Amino acid sequence: MAKGGRKGALEQFAGCVLLSLGLLNILLALKSGSPPDIFSYALSAIGATSLLTGLWRARN
């Protein structure tokens, strides 16, 4: 990674990817009529936490 890059950019990107995958998994499970797995909720929560952490680091 280049020096002087944006702080928190990697956390924001990883959080966005994890959150998107988790929400997509939940929506597809609901569409098929099966209940969403706890893994999907955990993936979304980890993604949201990582995204918020990246936003917080970029702000400071």
MOPAC internal coordinates of N, CA, C and O (Angstrom, degrees):
PM7 1SCF
backbone

  N    0.0000 0     0.00 0     0.00 0    0    0    0
  C    1.4497 1     0.00 0     0.00 0    1    0    0
  C    1.5225 1   108.65 1     0.00 0    2    1    0
  O    1.2310 1   120.24 1   -37.77 1    3    2    1
  N    1.2872 1   117.14 1   142.23 1    3    2    1
  C    1.4525 1   122.33 1  -178.04 1    5    3    2
  C    1.5257 1   110.62 1   -71.08 1    6    5    3
  O    1.2310 1   121.84 1   -30.13 1    7    6    5
  N    1.3186 1   114.08 1   149.87 1    7    6    5
  C    1.4630 1   118.33 1   177.53 1    9    7    6
  C    1.5189 1   109.69 1   -69.78 1   10    9    7
  O    1.2310 1   121.12 1   -34.29 1   11   10    9
  N    1.2950 1   115.47 1   145.71 1   11   10    9
  C    1.4474 1   119.83 1   177.04 1   13   11   10
  C    1.5193 1   113.34 1    77.93 1   14   13   11
  O    1.2310 1   120.18 1  -161.55 1   15   14   13
  N    1.3377 1   117.26 1    18.45 1   15   14   13
  C    1.4657 1   120.41 1   178.39 1   17   15   14
  C    1.5211 1   110.32 1   -69.42 1   18   17   15
  O    1.2310 1   121.45 1   -10.54 1   19   18   17
  N    1.3052 1   114.83 1   169.46 1   19   18   17
  C    1.4669 1   119.31 1   179.79 1   21   19   18
  C    1.5162 1   110.28 1   -65.06 1   22   21   19
  O    1.2310 1   121.19 1   -45.79 1   23   22   21
  N    1.3138 1   115.32 1   134.21 1   23   22   21
  C    1.4521 1   119.64 1   176.74 1   25   23   22
  C    1.5221 1   109.32 1   -73.22 1   26   25   23
  O    1.2310 1   120.69 1   -46.27 1   27   26   25
  N    1.3102 1   116.29 1   133.73 1   27   26   25
  C    1.4462 1   121.12 1   176.38 1   29   27   26
  C    1.5126 1   115.11 1    83.26 1   30   29   27
  O    1.2310 1   119.83 1  -175.11 1   31   30   29
  N    1.3299 1   117.94 1     4.89 1   31   30   29
  C    1.4680 1   120.09 1  -177.08 1   33   31   30
  C    1.5229 1   111.45 1   -68.45 1   34   33   31
  O    1.2310 1   120.03 1   140.44 1   35   34   33
  N    1.3237 1   117.54 1   -39.56 1   35   34   33
  C    1.4573 1   120.59 1  -179.87 1   37   35   34
  C    1.5252 1   110.88 1   -67.07 1   38   37   35
  O    1.2310 1   120.14 1   139.10 1   39   38   37
  N    1.3227 1   117.34 1   -40.90 1   39   38   37
  C    1.4590 1   120.72 1   177.92 1   41   39   38
  C    1.5290 1   111.15 1   -65.02 1   42   41   39
  O    1.2310 1   120.49 1   140.51 1   43   42   41
  N    1.3240 1   116.67 1   -39.49 1   43   42   41
  C    1.4641 1   120.58 1   178.45 1   45   43   42
  C    1.5179 1   110.70 1   -63.85 1   46   45   43
  O    1.2310 1   120.37 1   135.77 1   47   46   45
  N    1.3234 1   116.90 1   -44.23 1   47   46   45
  C    1.4587 1   120.50 1  -179.16 1   49   47   46
  C    1.5241 1   110.84 1   -65.87 1   50   49   47
  O    1.2310 1   120.29 1   131.89 1   51   50   49
  N    1.3224 1   117.05 1   -48.11 1   51   50   49
  C    1.4680 1   120.65 1  -179.70 1   53   51   50
  C    1.5282 1   110.66 1   -63.02 1   54   53   51
  O    1.2310 1   120.44 1   139.70 1   55   54   53
  N    1.3193 1   116.76 1   -40.30 1   55   54   53
  C    1.4586 1   120.38 1   178.58 1   57   55   54
  C    1.5129 1   112.17 1   -64.66 1   58   57   55
  O    1.2310 1   120.46 1   139.57 1   59   58   57
  N    1.3162 1   116.73 1   -40.43 1   59   58   57
  C    1.4634 1   120.98 1   179.01 1   61   59   58
  C    1.5273 1   110.71 1   -64.64 1   62   61   59
  O    1.2310 1   120.35 1   137.90 1   63   62   61
  N    1.3197 1   116.93 1   -42.10 1   63   62   61
  C    1.4634 1   120.73 1   179.32 1   65   63   62
  C    1.5256 1   110.67 1   -65.45 1   66   65   63
  O    1.2310 1   120.08 1   132.37 1   67   66   65
  N    1.3309 1   117.44 1   -47.63 1   67   66   65
  C    1.4678 1   120.44 1  -178.86 1   69   67   66
  C    1.5259 1   111.72 1   -64.88 1   70   69   67
  O    1.2310 1   120.57 1   138.15 1   71   70   69
  N    1.3103 1   116.51 1   -41.85 1   71   70   69
  C    1.4597 1   120.35 1   179.24 1   73   71   70
  C    1.5265 1   110.62 1   -63.99 1   74   73   71
  O    1.2310 1   120.17 1   137.12 1   75   74   73
  N    1.3130 1   117.28 1   -42.88 1   75   74   73
  C    1.4679 1   120.99 1   179.26 1   77   75   74
  C    1.5244 1   111.26 1   -63.73 1   78   77   75
  O    1.2310 1   120.32 1   136.01 1   79   78   77
  N    1.3320 1   116.98 1   -43.99 1   79   78   77
  C    1.4599 1   119.91 1   179.28 1   81   79   78
  C    1.5240 1   111.66 1   -64.76 1   82   81   79
  O    1.2310 1   120.50 1   138.21 1   83   82   81
  N    1.3192 1   116.66 1   -41.79 1   83   82   81
  C    1.4546 1   119.98 1   178.99 1   85   83   82
  C    1.5096 1   112.64 1   -64.08 1   86   85   83
  O    1.2310 1   120.20 1   135.03 1   87   86   85
  N    1.3256 1   117.23 1   -44.97 1   87   86   85
  C    1.4657 1   120.29 1   179.62 1   89   87   86
  C    1.5236 1   111.66 1   -67.76 1   90   89   87
  O    1.2310 1   120.29 1   142.30 1   91   90   89
  N    1.3315 1   117.05 1   -37.70 1   91   90   89
  C    1.4558 1   120.17 1   177.41 1   93   91   90
  C    1.5272 1   110.62 1   -64.28 1   94   93   91
  O    1.2310 1   120.34 1   139.31 1   95   94   93
  N    1.3148 1   116.96 1   -40.69 1   95   94   93
  C    1.4550 1   121.44 1   178.09 1   97   95   94
  C    1.5279 1   111.08 1   -63.96 1   98   97   95
  O    1.2310 1   120.38 1   138.70 1   99   98   97
  N    1.3230 1   116.88 1   -41.30 1   99   98   97
  C    1.4657 1   120.88 1   178.26 1  101   99   98
  C    1.5272 1   110.54 1   -64.59 1  102  101   99
  O    1.2310 1   120.35 1   134.07 1  103  102  101
  N    1.3268 1   116.94 1   -45.93 1  103  102  101
  C    1.4602 1   120.25 1  -179.00 1  105  103  102
  C    1.5287 1   112.46 1   -64.34 1  106  105  103
  O    1.2310 1   120.27 1   141.05 1  107  106  105
  N    1.3314 1   117.09 1   -38.95 1  107  106  105
  C    1.4640 1   119.80 1   178.54 1  109  107  106
  C    1.5216 1   111.57 1   -69.10 1  110  109  107
  O    1.2310 1   120.29 1   144.18 1  111  110  109
  N    1.3405 1   117.04 1   -35.82 1  111  110  109
  C    1.4607 1   119.99 1   176.96 1  113  111  110
  C    1.5206 1   110.47 1   -66.20 1  114  113  111
  O    1.2310 1   120.04 1   138.39 1  115  114  113
  N    1.3188 1   117.53 1   -41.61 1  115  114  113
  C    1.4578 1   120.34 1   178.21 1  117  115  114
  C    1.5279 1   111.44 1   -66.58 1  118  117  115
  O    1.2310 1   120.33 1   143.29 1  119  118  117
  N    1.3209 1   116.97 1   -36.71 1  119  118  117
  C    1.4660 1   121.32 1   179.31 1  121  119  118
  C    1.5282 1   111.03 1   -65.12 1  122  121  119
  O    1.2310 1   120.52 1   144.29 1  123  122  121
  N    1.3355 1   116.60 1   -35.71 1  123  122  121
  C    1.4612 1   119.84 1  -179.11 1  125  123  122
  C    1.5228 1   112.35 1   -80.96 1  126  125  123
  O    1.2310 1   119.80 1   172.23 1  127  126  125
  N    1.3168 1   117.99 1    -7.77 1  127  126  125
  C    1.4547 1   121.44 1   177.93 1  129  127  126
  C    1.5097 1   114.68 1    91.52 1  130  129  127
  O    1.2310 1   119.88 1   179.96 1  131  130  129
  N    1.3221 1   117.83 1    -0.04 1  131  130  129
  C    1.4631 1   120.12 1   177.83 1  133  131  130
  C    1.5190 1   109.67 1   -97.43 1  134  133  131
  O    1.2310 1   120.25 1   -27.64 1  135  134  133
  N    1.3168 1   117.12 1   152.36 1  135  134  133
  C    1.4691 1   118.52 1   179.35 1  137  135  134
  C    1.5328 1   110.42 1   -72.08 1  138  137  135
  O    1.2310 1   120.07 1   -36.34 1  139  138  137
  N    1.3239 1   117.47 1   143.66 1  139  138  137
  C    1.4698 1   120.09 1   178.98 1  141  139  138
  C    1.5284 1   111.25 1   -64.64 1  142  141  139
  O    1.2310 1   121.32 1   -33.98 1  143  142  141
  N    1.3042 1   115.07 1   146.02 1  143  142  141
  C    1.4573 1   122.24 1   179.62 1  145  143  142
  C    1.5297 1   109.67 1   -76.80 1  146  145  143
  O    1.2310 1   120.56 1   -25.95 1  147  146  145
  N    1.3238 1   116.53 1   154.05 1  147  146  145
  C    1.4696 1   120.84 1   178.44 1  149  147  146
  C    1.5328 1   110.64 1   -63.64 1  150  149  147
  O    1.2310 1   120.62 1   152.75 1  151  150  149
  N    1.3369 1   116.43 1   -27.25 1  151  150  149
  C    1.4651 1   120.68 1   177.78 1  153  151  150
  C    1.5251 1   111.26 1   -61.08 1  154  153  151
  O    1.2310 1   120.37 1   142.51 1  155  154  153
  N    1.3149 1   116.90 1   -37.49 1  155  154  153
  C    1.4645 1   120.76 1   179.96 1  157  155  154
  C    1.5185 1   111.18 1   -65.25 1  158  157  155
  O    1.2310 1   120.95 1   138.12 1  159  158  157
  N    1.3270 1   115.78 1   -41.88 1  159  158  157
  C    1.4607 1   119.52 1   177.43 1  161  159  158
  C    1.5226 1   111.10 1   -65.79 1  162  161  159
  O    1.2310 1   120.41 1   139.54 1  163  162  161
  N    1.3269 1   116.83 1   -40.46 1  163  162  161
  C    1.4636 1   120.66 1   179.14 1  165  163  162
  C    1.5275 1   110.38 1   -65.38 1  166  165  163
  O    1.2310 1   120.43 1   138.64 1  167  166  165
  N    1.3253 1   116.78 1   -41.36 1  167  166  165
  C    1.4670 1   121.10 1   178.90 1  169  167  166
  C    1.5253 1   110.93 1   -62.37 1  170  169  167
  O    1.2310 1   120.58 1   138.61 1  171  170  169
  N    1.3211 1   116.49 1   -41.39 1  171  170  169
  C    1.4605 1   120.21 1   178.51 1  173  171  170
  C    1.5292 1   111.36 1   -67.84 1  174  173  171
  O    1.2310 1   120.28 1   139.65 1  175  174  173
  N    1.3112 1   117.08 1   -40.35 1  175  174  173
  C    1.4670 1   120.45 1   179.45 1  177  175  174
  C    1.5274 1   111.35 1   -66.49 1  178  177  175
  O    1.2310 1   120.16 1   138.21 1  179  178  177
  N    1.3149 1   117.30 1   -41.79 1  179  178  177
  C    1.4692 1   120.46 1   177.83 1  181  179  178
  C    1.5209 1   110.20 1   -65.15 1  182  181  179
  O    1.2310 1   120.41 1   138.86 1  183  182  181
  N    1.3293 1   116.82 1   -41.14 1  183  182  181
  C    1.4604 1   120.67 1   178.17 1  185  183  182
  C    1.5171 1   112.44 1   -63.58 1  186  185  183
  O    1.2310 1   120.55 1   136.81 1  187  186  185
  N    1.3378 1   116.55 1   -43.19 1  187  186  185
  C    1.4630 1   119.89 1   179.24 1  189  187  186
  C    1.5255 1   110.72 1   -65.41 1  190  189  187
  O    1.2310 1   120.48 1   139.89 1  191  190  189
  N    1.3194 1   116.69 1   -40.11 1  191  190  189
  C    1.4667 1   120.43 1   178.53 1  193  191  190
  C    1.5232 1   111.16 1   -64.87 1  194  193  191
  O    1.2310 1   120.58 1   137.31 1  195  194  193
  N    1.3211 1   116.50 1   -42.69 1  195  194  193
  C    1.4632 1   120.36 1   178.95 1  197  195  194
  C    1.5282 1   111.07 1   -65.88 1  198  197  195
  O    1.2310 1   120.33 1   139.57 1  199  198  197
  N    1.3161 1   116.97 1   -40.43 1  199  198  197
  C    1.4648 1   120.65 1   178.26 1  201  199  198
  C    1.5277 1   110.96 1   -63.23 1  202  201  199
  O    1.2310 1   120.41 1   134.80 1  203  202  201
  N    1.3123 1   116.83 1   -45.20 1  203  202  201
  C    1.4659 1   120.20 1   178.95 1  205  203  202
  C    1.5256 1   111.79 1   -66.02 1  206  205  203
  O    1.2310 1   120.23 1   144.13 1  207  206  205
  N    1.3288 1   117.17 1   -35.87 1  207  206  205
  C    1.4659 1   120.49 1   176.76 1  209  207  206
  C    1.5240 1   110.61 1   -64.15 1  210  209  207
  O    1.2310 1   120.54 1   137.13 1  211  210  209
  N    1.3339 1   116.57 1   -42.87 1  211  210  209
  C    1.4646 1   120.15 1   178.01 1  213  211  210
  C    1.5159 1   112.09 1   -64.32 1  214  213  211
  O    1.2310 1   120.53 1   140.03 1  215  214  213
  N    1.3274 1   116.58 1   -39.97 1  215  214  213
  C    1.4624 1   119.79 1   177.34 1  217  215  214
  C    1.5247 1   111.21 1   -64.99 1  218  217  215
  O    1.2310 1   120.49 1   141.26 1  219  218  217
  N    1.3253 1   116.68 1   -38.74 1  219  218  217
  C    1.4621 1   121.10 1   179.37 1  221  219  218
  C    1.5215 1   110.85 1   -65.94 1  222  221  219
  O    1.2310 1   120.50 1   137.95 1  223  222  221
  N    1.3521 1   116.64 1   -42.05 1  223  222  221
  C    1.4695 1   120.29 1   179.78 1  225  223  222
  C    1.5271 1   110.94 1   -67.57 1  226  225  223
  O    1.2310 1   119.95 1   144.44 1  227  226  225
  N    1.3250 1   117.71 1   -35.56 1  227  226  225
  C    1.4668 1   120.43 1   179.74 1  229  227  226
  C    1.5173 1   111.42 1   -69.87 1  230  229  227
  O    1.2310 1   121.05 1   151.13 1  231  230  229
  N    1.3218 1   115.59 1   -28.87 1  231  230  229
  C    1.4639 1   120.52 1  -178.43 1  233  231  230
  C    1.5231 1   111.21 1   -72.54 1  234  233  231
  O    1.2310 1   120.72 1   143.20 1  235  234  233
  N    1.3203 1   116.23 1   -36.80 1  235  234  233
  C    1.4821 1   120.69 1  -176.91 1  237  235  234
  C    1.5108 1   111.49 1   -87.39 1  238  237  235
  O    1.2310 1   120.10 1   180.00 1  239  238  237

